Each structure stands twice: as C-alpha cells, then as structure tokens.
Amino acid sequence: MSIKIKTIKIACLLLLGILVTNLNAQKECNREVKHNFACTDYTQGKVFIISHEGSVLWDYPAQRCNDLWVLPNGNLLFNTGNGVKEVTREKEIVFFYESKSDIYACQRLPDGNTFIGECNSGLLLEVNPQGGIVKKIRLLPDGVDGGPYFIRNARKLENGNYLVAHYGLDKVSEYDSTGSLIRDIPVNGGPHSVIRLPQGNTLIACTDHNGEPGIVEVDIAGNIVWQLSKDELPGIELKFMTGMECLPNGNLVLTNWLGHDQTGKSAHAFEITRDKQVVWKYSDNSIVKTISSIQLLDPKGNQLKGEILH
C-alpha cells in the first residue's frame, strides 16, 4: 500500500472520529433536561413533590408557604404562615412550631435543631426537636412589630452568623451569633432569598418591590459581580424572584413567583447556566399557581453538611 493511500485512510478515520464525537455532543446538547422537584405553592397553600414527567407524587397543605427543605431522611420541612412543620412522606407531623408572628424562613441545622426567622417579631430562633426554644436573638426591641415585610428568607451560616433578607427595608443584613450587625448589603428590589456562596459572595433574589426583579451576586465588599435582569432570558420574563438553589455543576435553579395577576405570563421555575443559558423550565399551570421555593430531588447531597445551597 502506498504512503499516499495510507495517508488518505488515516485522514478518513480521523474525520470519521470527529464526526462521531460531534454527533454524540449534539445528542447530549439536545437531550431534554427533566427534574423531580419539591416546591411550595403560596397561592394554593400547598407543598408539592412533582415528577420529572409533571405528575403530582405528593402534596400537603401549607398556608402561605415560602420556604421548604427536603431533608436527608426524605421528610419535608416548611413554613406554614405562622409556623413550621416537618412532615414524613406518610404525612405524619414529626416537628411543629407555632407563633403569633408571620414566619417565612426555616432551616434544619446540623445539630438537629431548627432555625426559624419570625417576621413581625424580628426574632431569630433555634428550636430543638421537641419544640423548645434554645436560642433567641431579637432584631427589634421587645414588643415592636416589624410588620409583614420585615423578614422574608433568612439563613444561619456555617460560621454561626445569620444572613437575613429584610424585604421591606431593601437590604440584606448579616448578624453575628449574638445578633450584632456585621454589615448591610443595600438591594434595590426587595430581597426575598439569600445564599452565602462557598467563596464568600452572597446571592440575592429580588422581587418587584421598589425596583425590577432579578438576581444579584455581590462580593464581600458589596460590589455586584454577576446579575440576571428582568428581560435577559428568551421566553422568560422575571416577575418576582423568590427561591434559589445552586447545583453542584454551578447552575442556578430559580423560582419566578407569578402572583399579583401574573399567572401564566412566564415560567414558574427554571434552571440556567452561569452564562445565562436556559437548560430547564417548568411552566405548567394545571397543578401549581405560584411557586415561591423549590428544591430539586435529582442532585445528591446533604444540606446539613452544606452540600445543597438553597
């Protein structure tokens, strides 16, 4: 066989390999992304688990529900207007806390206690499994009512500090373990949810309060280093941004609350890459009306160890 023929054959094999690789890559790009997920429906007053095919796998009543966790044991932890519940898949209540204040934030802590942010009272609480308060921090003077917009989402951080979305004050505040203010992050748009990212930046979901809805990421100095604005995504208009989840691959899953007469006018929830490519969205109005919080069931991780940022 001549050198020329060998060269042609090698070139053909290389070309075939490139074509196969490109074809496989194209198939991967075209593969439809689907998710099983748990979510809250603030308008209907329910918590749902929805399959990747769009059917309801589980539901439970939860008045004015804004925050939700799927725990490592499979139970769901969520707020219920003026309380917090943990419910098994068999719908048995295994944790319950009730208050006179509106509650929009809850979080299971590594020690087994539950962090709760009370809105009207301005209390940051840690409650043991029996429902007893083991730690109480006042962000308002005793007896002062902060109103229905003082706190939305809040989180206890790994370092013991607390990160609080002060929705009505257009700021996110970080407090130390005693409740002393460490810093304020001004946010134009009414912050609803907050996540402290591993590198120290803060991700904030903004509503339509005194500004345009969107997502902003700020660094330790308060500078915006990344943001998603109202009309950046093709076919998805941001209406009222509420819940967030950071996936292990860096993608963000965001909830777009469709209250205030916005039902059916955009997607309820969607997943995007950091370069703002939409890879999944949920727009079905036959089951849910307004999603305010979401957690995917596909990624494996233990939020008690900081493996799920939500």
C-alpha positions as CSV (number, residue, x, y, z in Angstrom):
1,M,0.0,0.0,0.0
2,S,1.4,3.4,-1.0
3,I,2.1,6.1,1.6
4,K,-0.5,8.3,-0.2
5,I,-3.3,5.7,0.3
6,K,-2.3,5.2,3.9
7,T,-2.4,8.9,4.5
8,I,-5.9,9.2,2.9
9,K,-7.2,6.3,5.1
10,I,-5.8,7.9,8.2
11,A,-7.4,11.2,7.3
12,C,-10.7,9.5,6.7
13,L,-10.6,7.7,10.1
14,L,-9.7,10.9,11.8
15,L,-12.6,12.7,10.1
16,L,-15.0,9.9,11.0
17,G,-13.9,10.1,14.6
18,I,-14.5,13.9,14.6
19,L,-18.0,13.4,13.1
20,V,-18.9,10.7,15.7
21,T,-17.7,12.9,18.5
22,N,-19.6,15.9,17.2
23,L,-22.7,13.8,16.8
24,N,-22.5,12.5,20.3
25,A,-22.0,16.0,21.6
26,Q,-25.0,17.2,19.6
27,K,-27.2,14.4,21.1
28,E,-26.1,15.4,24.6
29,C,-27.0,19.0,23.9
30,N,-30.3,18.1,22.5
31,R,-31.2,15.7,25.4
32,E,-34.1,17.2,27.3
33,V,-33.3,18.0,30.9
34,K,-36.0,16.9,33.4
35,H,-36.2,17.2,37.1
36,N,-38.1,15.7,40.0
37,F,-38.6,18.5,42.5
38,A,-40.4,19.7,45.6
39,C,-41.9,23.1,45.7
40,T,-44.2,25.4,47.6
41,D,-47.4,27.0,46.2
42,Y,-48.1,30.1,48.2
43,T,-51.4,30.9,46.5
44,Q,-52.9,27.4,46.9
45,G,-51.4,26.9,50.3
46,K,-49.7,23.6,49.4
47,V,-46.4,21.8,49.2
48,F,-45.9,19.5,46.2
49,I,-43.5,16.9,45.0
50,I,-43.7,16.8,41.2
51,S,-42.2,14.1,39.0
52,H,-40.0,14.8,36.0
53,E,-43.0,13.9,33.8
54,G,-45.1,16.6,35.5
55,S,-47.4,14.5,37.7
56,V,-48.0,15.1,41.4
57,L,-46.2,12.5,43.6
58,W,-47.1,14.0,47.0
59,D,-48.8,17.1,48.4
60,Y,-49.6,18.6,51.8
61,P,-51.4,21.7,53.0
62,A,-49.1,24.6,54.0
63,Q,-50.7,28.1,54.3
64,R,-48.6,30.9,52.9
65,C,-45.6,28.6,52.4
66,N,-42.4,30.4,51.3
67,D,-39.5,28.2,52.4
68,L,-39.0,24.4,52.0
69,W,-36.3,21.8,52.5
70,V,-36.3,18.1,51.5
71,L,-34.3,16.6,54.4
72,P,-31.8,13.8,54.1
73,N,-34.3,11.4,55.7
74,G,-36.8,12.2,53.0
75,N,-39.1,14.4,55.2
76,L,-40.1,17.8,54.2
77,L,-39.5,20.9,56.4
78,F,-41.5,24.0,55.5
79,N,-43.1,27.1,56.9
80,T,-46.9,27.3,57.4
81,G,-47.8,31.0,57.6
82,N,-47.4,31.3,61.4
83,G,-45.5,28.1,62.0
84,V,-43.0,25.5,60.8
85,K,-43.6,21.7,60.2
86,E,-41.6,18.7,59.4
87,V,-43.7,16.0,57.7
88,T,-42.9,12.5,56.7
89,R,-43.8,11.1,53.2
90,E,-46.6,9.2,55.1
91,K,-47.8,12.7,56.2
92,E,-47.0,12.3,59.9
93,I,-46.0,15.5,61.6
94,V,-42.7,14.9,63.5
95,F,-41.8,18.6,64.2
96,F,-44.1,21.5,64.8
97,Y,-43.6,25.1,65.9
98,E,-46.3,27.8,66.1
99,S,-46.1,31.6,66.6
100,K,-48.3,34.7,66.5
101,S,-45.8,36.2,64.1
102,D,-45.6,35.6,60.4
103,I,-42.9,33.1,59.5
104,Y,-41.2,32.9,56.1
105,A,-37.8,31.2,56.9
106,C,-36.8,27.9,58.3
107,Q,-33.7,25.7,58.1
108,R,-32.6,22.4,59.7
109,L,-29.3,22.8,61.4
110,P,-26.5,20.2,61.7
111,D,-27.1,19.8,65.5
112,G,-30.8,18.7,64.8
113,N,-32.3,22.0,65.9
114,T,-34.3,24.1,63.5
115,F,-33.6,27.8,62.7
116,I,-36.7,29.9,62.3
117,G,-36.9,33.6,61.3
118,E,-40.0,35.4,62.7
119,C,-41.1,38.3,60.5
120,N,-43.2,40.6,62.7
121,S,-41.4,40.0,65.9
122,G,-37.9,40.2,64.3
123,L,-36.8,37.1,66.2
124,L,-34.1,34.7,65.0
125,L,-34.8,31.4,66.8
126,E,-33.2,28.0,67.2
127,V,-35.7,25.4,68.3
128,N,-35.0,21.8,69.5
129,P,-36.8,18.8,68.1
130,Q,-39.2,18.9,71.0
131,G,-40.3,22.5,70.0
132,G,-38.4,24.2,72.8
133,I,-36.5,27.5,72.1
134,V,-32.8,27.0,72.8
135,K,-31.6,30.3,71.4
136,K,-33.3,33.7,70.7
137,I,-32.0,36.8,69.1
138,R,-34.0,40.0,68.9
139,L,-33.5,42.2,65.8
140,L,-36.3,44.5,67.1
141,P,-37.0,45.8,70.6
142,D,-39.3,43.6,72.6
143,G,-43.0,44.5,71.8
144,V,-42.2,46.2,68.5
145,D,-44.0,44.9,65.5
146,G,-41.8,44.9,62.3
147,G,-44.8,44.4,60.1
148,P,-45.4,41.8,57.4
149,Y,-42.3,42.8,55.3
150,F,-39.5,42.9,57.8
151,I,-38.1,39.5,57.1
152,R,-38.5,37.0,54.3
153,N,-35.8,34.4,53.8
154,A,-33.0,34.0,56.4
155,R,-30.2,31.5,56.9
156,K,-27.8,30.5,59.7
157,L,-24.3,30.3,58.2
158,E,-21.6,27.8,58.9
159,N,-19.6,30.4,60.9
160,G,-22.6,30.9,63.2
161,N,-23.6,34.2,61.7
162,Y,-27.1,34.9,60.3
163,L,-28.0,36.2,56.9
164,V,-31.4,38.0,56.7
165,A,-33.3,39.3,53.8
166,H,-35.1,42.5,55.0
167,Y,-37.6,42.6,52.2
168,G,-39.3,45.9,53.3
169,L,-36.1,47.7,54.0
170,D,-34.4,46.9,50.6
171,K,-31.3,45.3,52.2
172,V,-29.7,42.1,53.3
173,S,-28.1,42.1,56.7
174,E,-25.5,39.9,58.3
175,Y,-25.6,39.5,62.1
176,D,-23.1,37.7,64.3
177,S,-24.1,34.9,66.7
178,T,-25.2,37.4,69.3
179,G,-27.3,39.5,66.9
180,S,-24.9,42.3,66.4
181,L,-24.9,43.8,62.9
182,I,-21.8,43.0,60.9
183,R,-22.9,44.6,57.6
184,D,-25.7,45.7,55.4
185,I,-26.0,45.0,51.7
186,P,-28.3,47.5,50.0
187,V,-30.6,45.8,47.4
188,N,-32.9,47.8,45.2
189,G,-35.9,45.5,44.5
190,G,-36.9,43.9,47.8
191,P,-34.6,41.0,48.7
192,H,-36.6,37.7,49.2
193,S,-34.0,34.9,49.4
194,V,-30.3,34.8,50.2
195,I,-27.5,32.2,49.8
196,R,-23.9,32.6,51.0
197,L,-21.7,31.0,48.3
198,P,-18.6,29.0,49.2
199,Q,-16.2,31.7,48.1
200,G,-17.9,34.3,50.3
201,N,-20.1,36.0,47.8
202,T,-23.8,36.5,48.5
203,L,-26.5,35.6,46.0
204,I,-29.8,37.5,46.4
205,A,-33.2,37.1,44.8
206,C,-35.0,40.4,44.3
207,T,-38.8,40.9,43.9
208,D,-40.7,43.7,42.3
209,H,-40.6,45.9,45.4
210,N,-39.2,49.4,44.6
211,G,-37.3,48.1,41.6
212,E,-37.0,45.5,38.9
213,P,-37.0,41.8,39.8
214,G,-33.7,39.9,39.3
215,I,-30.8,38.0,40.8
216,V,-27.7,39.7,42.0
217,E,-24.4,38.3,43.3
218,V,-22.3,40.6,45.5
219,D,-18.8,40.2,46.8
220,I,-17.6,40.8,50.3
221,A,-17.2,44.5,49.6
222,G,-20.7,44.7,48.3
223,N,-19.9,45.0,44.6
224,I,-22.1,43.4,42.1
225,V,-20.1,40.7,40.3
226,W,-23.0,38.9,38.5
227,Q,-26.6,39.6,37.9
228,L,-29.7,38.4,36.0
229,S,-32.1,41.1,34.9
230,K,-35.8,41.1,34.0
231,D,-35.6,40.5,30.2
232,E,-32.3,38.7,29.7
233,L,-33.7,35.2,29.1
234,P,-35.5,34.4,25.9
235,G,-39.1,33.5,26.6
236,I,-38.8,34.0,30.3
237,E,-39.7,37.3,31.9
238,L,-38.7,37.7,35.5
239,K,-41.7,38.7,37.6
240,F,-41.0,38.3,41.3
241,M,-37.9,36.3,42.1
242,T,-38.2,34.3,45.3
243,G,-36.4,30.8,45.8
244,M,-33.0,29.7,44.6
245,E,-30.9,26.6,44.6
246,C,-27.2,26.3,43.5
247,L,-26.5,23.0,41.8
248,P,-23.2,21.1,42.1
249,N,-22.4,21.9,38.4
250,G,-22.7,25.6,39.1
251,N,-26.1,26.0,37.5
252,L,-28.9,28.0,39.3
253,V,-32.5,26.9,39.8
254,L,-34.7,29.9,40.3
255,T,-38.4,30.4,41.2
256,N,-40.4,33.2,39.5
257,W,-43.4,33.9,41.7
258,L,-46.4,34.6,39.4
259,G,-48.7,36.3,41.9
260,H,-50.0,39.9,41.5
261,D,-52.1,38.8,38.5
262,Q,-49.1,37.3,36.6
263,T,-50.4,33.8,36.4
264,G,-49.5,32.1,33.1
265,K,-47.3,35.0,32.0
266,S,-44.0,33.4,32.4
267,A,-42.3,30.2,33.7
268,H,-42.8,29.2,37.4
269,A,-39.2,27.9,37.7
270,F,-36.1,27.4,35.5
271,E,-32.5,26.3,35.5
272,I,-29.8,28.4,33.9
273,T,-26.1,28.1,33.5
274,R,-23.9,30.9,34.8
275,D,-23.6,32.2,31.2
276,K,-27.4,32.5,31.3
277,Q,-28.4,29.6,29.0
278,V,-31.8,28.1,29.9
279,V,-31.5,24.3,30.3
280,W,-34.8,23.6,32.0
281,K,-38.0,25.3,32.8
282,Y,-41.4,24.5,34.4
283,S,-44.4,26.4,33.2
284,D,-47.4,24.1,33.8
285,N,-50.3,26.0,35.4
286,S,-52.6,23.0,35.8
287,I,-51.0,21.9,39.1
288,V,-49.4,24.9,40.7
289,K,-50.3,28.6,40.6
290,T,-47.4,30.3,42.2
291,I,-44.1,28.7,43.2
292,S,-42.1,30.5,45.8
293,S,-39.5,27.9,46.8
294,I,-38.0,24.8,45.1
295,Q,-35.6,22.0,45.7
296,L,-34.6,19.5,43.1
297,L,-34.6,15.9,44.1
298,D,-32.0,14.8,41.4
299,P,-28.7,16.2,42.9
300,K,-27.3,14.1,45.6
301,G,-26.1,15.9,48.7
302,N,-26.7,16.6,52.4
303,Q,-27.8,20.2,53.1
304,L,-26.8,19.6,56.8
305,K,-23.2,19.4,55.6
306,G,-23.5,22.4,53.2
307,E,-23.7,20.2,50.1
308,I,-27.0,21.7,49.0
309,L,-27.2,25.6,48.8
310,H,-30.8,26.6,48.9
